[in-house]
Amino acid sequence: MFYKFNLKHVFQILICTAFFSLASCTEKENIQPAESLTVSEGFKNPIGYYDANPTFSWKLPVLEHIRSQSAYQIVVASTPDLLPNNADLWNSEKQETSQSTWVKYHGEALQSRQKVYWQVKYWNQDEKESDWSDINHFELGLLENADWKAKWIGLDTAKDSIRGRGKVLIHKPQYLRKGFELSSDVAAARLYITAKGVFDVSINGQNVSDDAMSPGFTTYDKRIETLTYNVTDFIESGENTIGVELASGWYSGRLLWGTTPWDNTISPKVLCQLELVMKDGALETIISDGSWKGMTNGPIQFSEIYDGEVYNANLEMPNWSSNNFNDKNWRNVEVENLDNKVSLEPKRHTTVKPKIELAAKEMAKVNGKLIFDLKQNMVGVPLVNVPVKKGDTLKIRFAEMLLPDGTFYTKNYRGAHSTDYFIASKNGIIEYMPKFTFHGFRYVELSGFDTTKEPSKDWVKGIVQYSNFEDNGTFTTSHEKLNQLQSNIVWGLRGNFLDIPTDCPQRDERLGWTGDAQVFGPTSMFNADVYKFWASWLQSVREAQLENGAIPWTVPDARGNKIASSGWGDVATIIPWKIYMRTGDIGFLQDNFDMMKSWVAHHEMKSKNYISNMMSFSDWLQPFPEEGGTRGDTSKNLIGTAFFAHSAKLTAKTAEVLGKTEEQAKYEALYKEVAKAFDEKYFDETGKVKGVTETQTSYLLALAFHLLPESKIKNAQTNLLRKLKDADNHLRTGFLGTPLLSQVLDDMGEIDLVYKLLFNETYPSWFYSINQGATTIWERWNSYSKTEGYNPMSMNSLNHYAYGAIGEWMYERVGAIAPFEPGYKAIRIAPVPGGPLTSASASLNTPYGKVASSWEIENNDFKLEVVIPPNTTAKIVIPANTQKELLVNGLAFKENLNLKLINTSTNTFQVMAQPGTYQFNSKIK
């Protein structure tokens, strides 16, 4: 046998063998690089980024030879050519750890405007080194007020304003512009902009973005968010023009109550700073100042969040934001200096954008008006393409549902006029989409169109708007109505995550109610990539917290009454802990720990001998209240005391994670004292509620928050079952009790009862609203009935996500994906089949990658398919008759490096699994 040799390679081998070793001379084959690099709460290559002290996260590729990470190295540089070997900002060196999420930056101080580049590599479980990842980057926005040279500008719109509903001053929208000339070509341009109000900005006649309702809704007395746009491609050598449309929005617009910590009577203002780097290296800055001009007699004559928009096409100004427009009759703007008491900070979550377009599915003519049915309750604006006649006014109305005669049911919009108007300047088809308002609706009514034309469903589309997040999880089952419930939950989330978590999107409210938010947090985190959304809103909660620790009812605060509610203000402790469990980001707990402590102190201030006397909305909208009203029958003091204990416990657990042992001991002791007082005050020796009305929720709070001694737990559970049986195994819970119901019954082993409650068809139940045609979650269990009509109360939102909190149990127990350790570093997959279900599947994008679970029952066979992402482990619980054989991927189960049997009961196999894809088959009888 003959071999051919390359002489060059022979000499290399001889030299290497002589001086080193053959192994050191062979070319190293690195493993595949890390993927999905992000900074802080999941930002991918952001511009105008807020965090000068970021964290870094990445995911390992899904490959058979990559199970986990044993080490990493991060390099950070000011230019990409310095990577990976000459990083000038930070080189972490090799760190022997499995941590691949929320790695803190420990490099050189970062500055406003700075663009930063970074890479990561890792070593797998066998110490094999990966290639460097692709280079990622982030560009910081203006981090300090001192970075702004611009001034607040605007017109005194009190001169042009009208008195709106409730005698509120309604400011006319403004049109502001500035022309400027550049002597050379632009290499890079950044537009930094924000408003006291909401804005839309154009350069040289081109809209800079499709963002809506920017900059968003924050605690304006403490912080206004700013936006950064890369506008290099919009700028020309020579003449240029910036144009800004400006309306009241949340800052100066009409809000329920309207008693805000900021002055909401002032005219809207804009702050704008265009920074240019010229190709010759020169720097130019164009700022908002007294040289700008403005007017209020443009086409948008009126625009309010609650009440809609008036657009007069006769007042259109072609090319008003372009060059060569004559603005000699425009007014000089008024100028206002920055107030350093209010922090200007880059927006820390995504802007609102048009996300989905819905076509009209049906059209009907009622009393000469056209009604379009989108078949889905949604939030956003209409896009209309409608024939009109010159001088006519197209009127666009909205409703979530119809009355029996086919006309609109709008009683539940209360004081929100929620109507758009378009005044035609010529005959023909117009295209119109409102700009500075949004509506909650399924139905659109048109009148004032050209009646000589044949109507078409194409005249109306629904543009769904919400904060620009993507879906994060999936859930589907063999049951049509349970799938509809999941759809209703998702659409409720989309409808109420418009820059802040709102209670409802259609009536004269649309505020960040804290109680609704605290019950829905975990459900939202499964369905959507909303970590950055919650992090931003929690900053507003911290800013809104009063000196005495109270959390306002709504955040941002629109009430100003300085009164907190138990169960509502506890968002300050519950959301930080729940989000931490789903992200594993210790930094989130660090950010919120002081707020948590201050809230617990407020609980303590509002209690006597550990029994709460705090105001409470209580178990809001509990069905069949004996006392009537909206707050249910559960004692407000019992509720307040229970949440006092629970918040103290969560604060203790947070202190433990943060390594604060003294504070952990303090809050653990406080929790025990409050729990003891709760037990002695509200439960007798037999584990029965005493002294106050006995309700399902009173038992749920005691059991869910672990407030009873061991000796009473079994009897309290029995009493809860009795209360459920008294209600024909239907719930009697409101906003606070409902999220606890499935959790407590599951802990009791009452899986069949959870399924009974979940699949109940009659009032009150989740399927009841579905049977009445719901496409979102309703505010009330009985908002509408086909036989009895609408609930007589005007507070009757048909898009209100609170009762969608059942999703947490659906995903974690039916879909079978739950965090076993914070951030899904360890995952629990423990399906609990029940009810009429024969199959269910779920998937979730965790911080480590995609996890999936899918099970199916056929006759006596149970099949479970799971996908475990790299750098995690999973505890898998397989329903089974353990006297029968367990199959894995078609073969008899056998322990190996990837699978280990950790426990066997009479009805489950429990397996610890390494990353990979597995199919388990068992016999369930």
N, C-alpha and C positions, 0 to 999 in steps of 0.2 A: 504494500500500500504506500502510495506516495502523497506527500503533503506539500503544498505551496506556501512559502513564507515571504512576507514583505520584509526586506532587509532592515528598513527603518524601524519596524516594530521589534525585530530581533535585537537590534542595538539598544533600543529603549529598555527592553526586558533585562538585557545583560547589565546595563548601567544601574537600573533600579535594584536589581538583585544584589549587585555589589555594594551599593551604598545604603539602601533602605530595605524595603521588603517588597515582594511582588504585590501584596495586597494594597500597599499604599500607592502603587503606581497605576493600578487599574482605574479606569474612569468611573467615578461614583455616579450611581443612578439615584437621583432624588425622587421622593414620592410627590404626588400631586399637591399643588399649593392649596392654601386656605381659600375659602370662598365667602361671598356675602359679607364683605367688610362694612362695618358701620361704626359711627361715633355716637356716644351718649345714648339717647333713647331710641336709636334706630335710624339715624340720619345717614343717607347714602350720598356722599360727595356734595354736601350742602353749600350754598352760597348765602351770605348774610347770616352766618351761624352765630349762635348766642354764647357758646361756652368756651371760655379761654382755658378751662381746666377739664378737658374732655376725658371720656373713657373710650376704650377701644374694644370692639367685639368682632368675632369672625366665626365661621362654621367650618368644620372639617368636611372634606368631600366624602360622599357616600360610596365607599369602595370596600371590598371584602377584607383587604389587608390593613384597613384603617379603622380600628375600634375606638381608640382613645388617644388623648394627647398626654405626653409626659413632660413636655417643655415647650416654651415659645421664645421668640425674640422679636421685638418691635423696633423699627427704625423710623425716625421722623426728621424731615428736612425742610428747608425753606425753598429748595428747588428740586425738581425731580431728578436732575442729573447727579445729585449727591447721593442718591439711593442705589444700592443698599449700603455701600461700603464707607461712605463719608458723611453720614448723617450729622448735621450740625446742630440740630435741636434736641434730639434725644436718641440714645441707643440703650435699650433696656438690658442689653446683653442677654445671654441665655438664662431663662428663669425656669427652674425645674418645678413645674406645677401643671395641673390639668386645667387651670383657669383659662377659659377662652371667651369670657364675657366680662364686660364692665372693668377692664384693666385700666387703672388710673394712669394718666399722663404725669410723668415726673421730670419733664425737661425744662428747657429755657422758657421764660415768661413769654406768652403770646400777646400780640397787640391787635388793636382794631385794624381792620382791612387786610390783615396778614393772610396769605394763602399758604397752607401747610400741606405737605405731602407725606404719605406714610405707607409702609409695607409691614407684613408680618410673615414669619415662617414658624413652623412647629416641628416637633419631633413626635412620632407616634409611639404606641405602646412598646415597640421593639427598639426604640431609640433611633429609628431611621429618620433622617432629616428631610424635610420637604423643600421644594423650590420656594423661592420668594413669591409672594402673592403679586397680583397686579398692583400697580401703584394707585392708591386712592388719595383723595384730597378733601380738604374743607377750607372755606374762606370765611373769615370772621367778618361780622358786620361792625357797625359803630357801637362800641361797648360802653362808652361813657358820654354823658351829656356834653363834656368839654370837646368831644370830637365834632360837635355840630357848630358850624358857623352860620347856618341858616336861622331865620326867624320864623315864628308862627305868623301866617298871613291869612287874610280873608276879608270879606266885606261885612259891614254891620247889617246883618240881615234882619235885625229888628225893624229896620225901616221898611222892609219889604214883606214882613211876616204876616201871617194870619192867625187868628185865634182858632185852635182846633178843639177837639172834644175835651171836655173838662177844663176849658179855658186855658189850655196849654199853648204856649207860644210855638207856632210851627214855622220853622225857618225855610225860606225858599232855597232850593239848590243853587249853588254857585258855579260859575264858569270862570276859571282863572287861567291866565296865559302869560308866557314870557318868551320873547324872542332873543336870540343871541347869535353871535357870529364867531366862527373858528377860522384861524388863518392857516391851519395845516390839518393833515389827516389824523384820525384818532386811532391809537393802538388798543386802548381799553377804556371802557366807560362803565361806571357803576352809579345807579340811581338809588339813593337812600331816601325813603319817604315814609311819612305817617300822617295821621290826621286826628283832630278832635272832631270826630264824625266818621264818615266813610267816604272813600274816594275811588276814582278811576283815573288813570293817568295815560296820556298818549304823548308820543314824540313824533313830530313831523307827520301827524295825521295817522300814525299807526298805534294801535292799542298795545301797551307794553306787556300785558298779561291777560289771562282770562279769569283772574282772581275775582271773587265776589265779596262784598261787604267788608273790605279791608279797611283798617288793619285788624278788626275784630273787637271783642268785648272783654276788657280787663278792668281791674280796680283802678279806674282812671285817676283817682286822687293819689295813687302811689306809683303806678306804672302804665306807660303807653308803649305798645309794641311797635317796632319799626320794621320795614321791609326793605330788602335789597334786591335790585334787578340788574342783571347784566344787559346793558343797552348798547353795547358796542356796535351792533349791526343797525341800530336805529339812527346813529349820529352821522352827519355828513360834513364834509369840509365846506365851509362857507356858512350860509344862514341855516338856523335851526329854530324850532319852537317846541316848548313844552306846554301841554294843556292839561289841566286838572279839573275834573268834575267833582263836586264836593256836596255832600248832603248830611243830614243830621245823624242818621244811624242811631246807635245806642247812646252816644255821648250827649247829644242835645235833643234827641227825639223823645217821643212820648213813651213812657214806661209806666206800667202799673205802679201805683203809689207815687213814684217819681221823686221820692225823698232820698236823694243820692248824696254820698259824701263829697262828690265833686259838684261844681256849679254847672248844672245842666240847662241853665237859661242862656248861656253865652252863645254867640254865633259860632258855627263850625269854623275851624281853622285847619290849614295844611302846613306841613313842614317838609321841605324838599331840598335835597342837596345832591347835585350832579357833579361827580368827580371824574375828570378825564385825564388820561395819560396820552399825550400826543406822540406820534411816531418819531418826532425829533427829540423826545425826552421831556418836553415841557409839560407842566401840570396846569390844568385849568379847573376852576370850580365855579359852578353856576348855582346860586342859592335862592331860596325864597326870601324876598326882601321887599322894600317899598317900591322897587321898579316894576313889579308885576301889576297887571291890570285885571279887572274882573267885572262881571255883570250877573244879574239874576233873571234876566228875561230871555233865557234860553228855552229849548223845547221841554226839558223836564221842569215843570212848573211846581210840582208837589211830589214829595216822596217821603213816606214814613213806613217804618217797619210794620206797624199794626194795620195801617189804613190803606196802603197801596200807593200807586203812582199815577200822576197825570202827565201825559206827554202830548204837547201841542206841536204837530209837524209844521204848522205855519211859522213857528219861531226857530226853525232849524237854521243853522249858520254853517253852510258848507265850508269845509276846510278851516274851521275856526282854530284848530290846533296845529295848523300848518303855516308855512311861511306865506308872506304876501297877503295876509288877512288884515283888513283895516279895523283896528280896535280903538280908533280915536275917540269914539263915543263911550268907551268903557271907563269905569271908575278906577281910581287909584285904590289899591288895597290898604287896609289897616295892618299895622305891624305890632307884634307882641313878642317880648323877649321870653326866652326859656325860663321856666320855673324849676329850679334845681331841687325842689321838694318832690317833684314828679320825675321818676327815673325813665329815661328813654332806653329801651332795651330791644335787641333783635327778637323777632317773633320766635318763640321756642316750640311751636308746633306748626302743622301745615295750615295753609290758607284754605278758605272755602272755595270750592271750584264746582263747575258743572260736571257731574260724574256719570249720570245715566240719562238717556233720552227715552221717554215713554210715548208711544203712539196712542192716539185715541182708538179704542176698540169698538165703541158704539156711539151713535149720534141720534138724538131725538129732537123734535120740535115741540115746544111746550109754550103755549100762549105767545106765539110769534117769536120766541127766543130759541136759540140752539143750545142744547146741552150735550156736552161731550163727556164720555165715560172712559177714563184711563184704566179702569179695573184694578187700580192700586192706589191706596191712600199714600201720598207722597209729600215731600217738602221741597220747595224751590219756586220756580217761576214758569209761566207759560211762554211758549214760543208760538206766535200766531202768524200765519200767512193768509190774510183775509182780504177779500175785495171790499172796498169802501168807496163812498162818494165824497167829493170835496165838501168840507164844512160839516160833515156828519161826525158824530162821536161814537167810536166803538167802545162799548162798555164790557168789561171782562170781570165776571164774578166767580167766586169759588165756594165749594162746599165739600165736606167729607162724605155726606150722605144726602139722600133725597127724602122728601115727605111722600106720603102715599099718592098724592096727586101728581107726582113727578117734578114738583118744584123744589127749590133748595131748602134744606134744613141748615139754618145759620144761627139759631138761637145760641148754640154753644160757642160761637165766635164772640159772644158778649159785645163789648164795646169796640171790637176790631172791625172797621169798615171793610177791610180786605178786598178792595176793588181797584182795578186798574182802568184807566181811560186813555184812549188814543184819539186825538182830534185830527182829522184828515185834512191835508192841504191840497189834495188832487184826487182825481178818480184813478182807480186801479188797485192792484194788490199791494198791500203793505206787509212788511215783515217787522215784527215788534217783539221785544223781550224786555220786561222791566229791569231796572239796573240796581236800585237802592232799596229794595224791599224783598220780602219772600212770603210765601203763603203755604199753608197746610191744606191739601185738597186731594180729592179723587175726581171731582166733577168740575168742569169749566163751562160757564154760561156766557154766550155771546149775544149781544144785541147791538143795533146800530150799524150793522154791516149792509152791504149792497144786496137788497132782497131780490134783485133781478137775476142774480147769479145762483146757479145750482150749488147748494151746500155740499161740502165734502168733509169726511173725517180728517183729511190731511190738513185742514185749516188749523188744527190745534195739536201741539205736542207739549208734553210735560218735561221740563228740564230739572232733573233732580240735583239738588245742591247739598253738599255737606263738606265738612273738613276733609282734606285730600288724603284720606287713609285708604289702604287696600284691605280686602278681605283677609282674614287670618286663619279661619277654621271652617270646616264643613261638617254637616250633620244631616243624615238622612236615615229613614227607617222604612219598614214595610207598611206603615200605617199612614194613610193619606192625611188625616187630620193632625197627627203629630207633626208631619212635615209642614203642614200649613201653619201650625203654631210656631215652628222654627222660622218660617218665612215672615210671620208677623213680628217676631222678636227682632229679626234683622232689619226689617223696614222701620220698626220703631226706633232702633238705634240710628239708622241713617237719618230719620226725620228729626231727631233730637240731639244730634251731635253736630250742630251748625255753630262752630267755633267754641261753644261751651256746652256742657250737658244741660239741656233744658227740660222742663217738666212737660211742655207741650209746644207745638209749633204754629198754632192757628189762632188762638184767642188773644185777648189783650193781656198777655202774661209773658210766655216764652222766656222765662227766667231760670237761672241756675239753682233750682231748689235742691238743697243739700240732702234731704231725706231720700228723694228719688235717686239721686246719684249714688248714695252709699249702698243701696240695695242692689243696684244694677252693675256695679263695677266689674265683678268677676265674669258675668255673662258677656259684657262688652269686650273684655280682653280676649275671650275665646273667639268671638266672631270677627273682630277687626284688629288691625295693627294700630292700637290707640294708646300705647304707653306714653308717647310724647304728648298726646292730647290730655291725658290725666295729669302728667307732670306739670304741664302749663297751668291747668285749672287749679291744681293744688297750690301752686305759687300764689294764685289769686286768693285762695282760701287763707293762706298764711297772711297775706297782706290785709285781708278783710277782718281778720281776728281782732277783737277789741282788746283794750288794755287789761280788762278783767278776765280775759280768756274766752269770752263768748264768741261763738261763730254765728254770724247772721243767718237768717232763714234762707236767703238767696245769696249767691256769690256770682258776680259782683252784687253788692248790696243795693237794692232799689227801694228798700223799706225805711232804713235809717232809724228803726225804733230801739236798737241796742238791746234786743231781747233774743235769747237763744232758746231752742227747743231740743229737748232730749230726743235721741233717735235721729234727729236731723243734724245737729251739731257734731254728733259722733262720727260723722264723715271724716273728721280730723284724725281719728285713730283707725277707723275701719278701712278706709281706702288705702292709706299707706301700707298697712299690713297685708291686705288682700293683693295689692299690686306687687308688693315684694314677693309674695309667695309664687306669683306667676312670672316674675322676671329674675328674681335672685339678685337684684341690684341693691346692695347695701347702701349705696349713696342716696337712694330714694328715702330710705329710713333716716339717714343722717340729715337730709334736707328738712324733714318734717318732724323730727323728734321734739324740738322745742315747742312746736305747735301742739303736739300731742300732750306734753306735760302741762301746758297752759290750759288746755281744754279740760284735763282731769282736775286741775285746780279750780276751774269754774264749777265743775260738778260738785266739788267739795264745798265751795262757797254757797252753793244752792241746796245744801243738804243740812240736816240736823240729826246728829247721832247716826250719820251715814245714810239716812233715809232722805231721798230726794224730794224737793218741792219745786223743781224746775218746771217752767211752762213746757207744755208738750202738745204737739199735734196728735200725739198718741197713735193708736193703731188706725191710721187714717183710712176712711171709707170702708171700714169693716162692714160686711153685709149683715142685715137684720139686727141693727143695734137696738137694744132694749130701751135705751135712753133717748133714741133718736139722734139727729145731728150727724156730723161727719167724723167724729173722733173715736167712735167705737166705745165699747164697754170696759175695756181693760183700764185699770187705774193708772192715771198719769204718774202718780208717785211710784207705783210698782214699776212702770216702764222706766222712769228716770233712774231709779235705784239699780235696776238691772243693767242699764247702759252705763251707769257710773262704774259698776263693777267690771263690766266687759271692757270699757276703755282703760281702766287701771290695769287689767290683765294684759291687754295688747301693748300698753306702754311698757310693762315689765318685760314682755317678750322681746320688744324692740330694744330695750336696754341690754338684754342678754346678747342679742345679735351684735350690738355695737360694742360689747365688752365693757359696759358700764355697770359693774357688779353692785356698787352701792345703790345706784338708782334702781337696778333690777330688784334688789331686796326691798327697797322702799315701796315700790309699786306692787310687788307681790304681796307684801303685808297689807297694803291698803285694799287690794282686791279681796283678800281673805276677810278683812273686817267688814267690808261692804256686803260681801256674800253672806256672812254670818248675820248681819243686821237684816238683810233681805229675807233670809230664811225665817228668822224669829218673828219678823213683822207680818209676813204674808203667807206662811205655811204652818199648818198645825202638825202635831206629832204623827199623823197618818199620811202626811204628804199631800194634803188637800189645801187649796187656797182658802185663806180665812180673812175676814175683815173687809174684803173688797169683792167686787163681782168676779165670779169664777168664769174664765174664758179660755178658749184654746190658746190664745196668745200668752196668757199668764203662765201656763205650763210650758209653752215653747221657749219663752225667755229663760225660765228657770233651768230647763234642761239643756238648751243650746249653749248657755253661758256658764254652765257648771256652777250653779249657785246653791245647790242643796247638798247636805251631807249624804254620804253613801247610804245611810239607813233609810232615807226618804225617796231615793231616786226611783226605785221599783214602783212604789205606790203612786208617785207623781206621774210616771209613765202610764200606769193603769187608769189614773184619773183623766189623763189626756185622751186615751182611747175611749173612755166613757163619754167625754164631751164630743168627740167625733161621732160616736155612735148615736148620741142624742140628736145630732144634726144629720142623721141618715148618711153618715160617712161622707159629708160634704164639709168644705172648709168654712170657717167663720172668722177669717183673718183679713186684715187690711195690709197697708204698706209695710208695716214692721213685722208682723207675724208670718206673712206668706213666705218670705224667703227662708224662714227657719223650719217650715213645716216638713219639707222633704228630708232635710238634713237630720232632724231629730228622729223622725220615724225610721229612716235608714239606719241610724245608730242603734235603734231599738230592735232592728231586724224585721221591721214591719214593711218589707218590700212590697208585698201584695197590696197593702193599704195605700202606699205611695202611688202605685199604679192605678188603684181604684180612684184616687183623688185626681190624678192626672188625666184619666180617661173619662171622668164623669162628663155626661152630655148636658145635664140640667144645671140650672142656676143654683149656687154660684160655682162656676168652674171655668177652666181655660177654653174648653171646647164649646161652652155655651155661646161665647161671642163669635166663634168660628161658625157655629150653626146659624147665627144671625147675619153672616156675610162679612165678618171682620177681615181686613187684610193688614191690620196693625194691632198692637196691644191697646186696649182701652183703659181709660182712667178708672172706670167703675166696672164692677162685675156685671152690672145690668145697665150699661149705657143705652142699650137699644134692645127691643124685643119685636119680633115680627108680629106677635099677637097684641102686645100692649103699647108698642111705639117707643118713643124716646123717653129717657129718664126726664122727669119734669124740671130737674135742676139745670141751670145754665152752665154750671161748672161740670161739663160733660165732654171732656176731650176724647176724641176717637183715635188719638195717637199719643200714647202716654206709656213710657216703657217700664214703669215700676214692677208690674206683675209679670213682666218678662224675666224677672230674676229666677224663675223656675229653670231657665236655660242652664244655669250652673249645674244643677243636678242632672239634667238631661245629658249634658256633655260628659260629665265625670262618671256617671253610673250607667246610663243607657249607652252612650257613645264610648264610655269606658276610658277616658283620657283625663288623668288628674295629676297634679304635682305631688310626688311623694317626698321630694325635697324642694326647697325654694328654687324657682326658675326652671323646673323640670330637669334638674341635674340627675335626679332619679324620678322615674315615672311610675305611676300606679295604673295598671290596666286591669280592671276588675269588673267586667260586665255583669249586670244583674238582669237577666231576661225576666220578663213578666208581662202581665196583661195580654193583649191580643198580638203582641209583637212576635214576628218570626225572624226578623233580621234588623240589624242597625249597623251603621258605619259612621266613623268620624275621623277627621284628620285635623292636625293643628301644627302651625309653624311655630315651634318653640325657639328660645334663644340658641339652641344647639342644632336645630334642623327640624325636618318634618317627622312627626310621629303619627301613626295611623293605626286604627283598630276597626275591625269589621267582623261581626259575628252573625251566624245563621243557625237556626234550628230546623231540622228536617226529621220528622218522626222522633227517634230516640237519639239522633246524632247531633252533637254540638260542634260547630266548626268556628274557630277563632283565628283570624289572620292579623298579624301585628307587624308594624315596622318601627324599629327603634333607631333613632339617629345616633351618629358617632358621638363619642365623649359623654355618653349617658349610660345608665343602666335602667332596667325596668323590673318591677315586681308585677308578675302576671298571675292573676287568679282565674283559674279555669273551672267553670261549673262542671261537675262530673260525679258519676258514681265511681268512687275511687277504688272500688273492687274490680273495676274494669280497666282495660289497658288505655294508656294515654299515648297517642301518636304525635310525633313531631315531624313535619315535612314528609309524612307518609310512612315513617319508620317508628318502631317502638322507642319510647323516650329512653334516652341514655345520657347521663351526666357527662359534660365535657367542658372545655374552656368557656363556651358560650352560654351554657344552660346548667342550672343547678336547682335541684328540688329542695325547697327550704321547709315545706310543711305540707302535710296531707290531713285533711279532715274527712268527715263522712261524705261531704258534698262538694269539695273543691280540691284541686291541685294548686299549689303555690310554687311558682318558679321564678328564680332570679335570672334575668337574661341580659346578655351583652348586646351591643348594637348588631342589627341584622334584620332580616325578614324571616318570619316564622309562620307556620300553619300548624295549629293544634287541633286535634280531633279527639273528642271524648264521647262517652255514653253518659247521658244524664239520668238514666234510670237503670 
